Amino acid sequence: NTSMSTITFKGKPLQTVGLLPTVGSIAPEFTLTKTDLSEINIKELRGYKVILNIFPSLDTGVCAASVKTFDKRQDDIQGIKILCISADLPFAAGRFCEVGKIANIVHASTFRHGDFGEKFGVAIADGPLRGLMSRAVVALDENGRIIYAEQVAEITDEPNYDAAIAAVRNSREKQ
């Protein structure tokens, strides 16, 4: 796949490996590592509405804000799972969640699963953030179908929380 998305980091262009999956498609299979070092995969999420909050690192203000915001907003929707996904090591993510009293989300690390960024078209291919993931939000219905996808154009901007939550709230399970 030679398709790439162009995003910016402080106004300077960066390329991602691939493109974000499109609304209506089935999400790619994935496995990630949770803070307790166990794994979570997409099959375990079937039956739930899911928001994948994807970002470079918890050690930046905007990334930390996105995790805190989704943690607070999780109660807005019943029967939803929110995965906050980055390359941060599970130990650091666990400490971040403990210190910040973040309990409503699941942090999932790509550190054992580098193919996640490529499958979702969010792996940054060049520039100072090469090897990390771009900021994106992907929402899935109960069957793993993508109902919302946002590749944030400027990586230092926050995602559209309201649009992602509205997409999940308004989705209907397809029979």
C-alpha positions, 0 to 999 in steps of 0.5 A: 500500500503506497497510499499515505496521509499528510498531517502536520506537526507544528505546521510542518508536513508529515506522512503516515503509512497508509490511510485511516480506514473508511466509515462503513468498512470493518476495522482491521484485526488487531492485538494490543498490550494493556497496562497489566501486560495482558493482551486485548484484541478486536474479537474481545470488543465485539458486542460493544461500541468502541472508541479508539483514541489513537495518539503519539504519547501520554507525555504530551499535553494534548495526548494526556488531555485526550485521555482525560477527556475520554475518561470523563466522557465515557459515562455519556454512553452506556455499553461503550469501551474506550481504548486509548492507544499509543506506543507508551510502555504499559508501565508508564501508561499504568502510572499515568492512569493511577496518578491521574485517577483515570479508571474508565478507559483501557490504555493499550500499547503498540509496543509489542504490536507494531503492525497496528499503526500500519493497519490503521494508517496512523504510523508516522513515516517521517519527521521527528515523530517517525515511529509513533502514531498520528492523532486519530479517533476511530469509532466502531459499532458492536460488529466492528464496523467503523462508524466514525473516523477522524485523522486529526490534520494538525497533530498538536490539535485535540480530536473532535470528542463531540463528533466521536461520541455522537457517532457512537451514541447515534449508531444502531446495532445492525442485525 
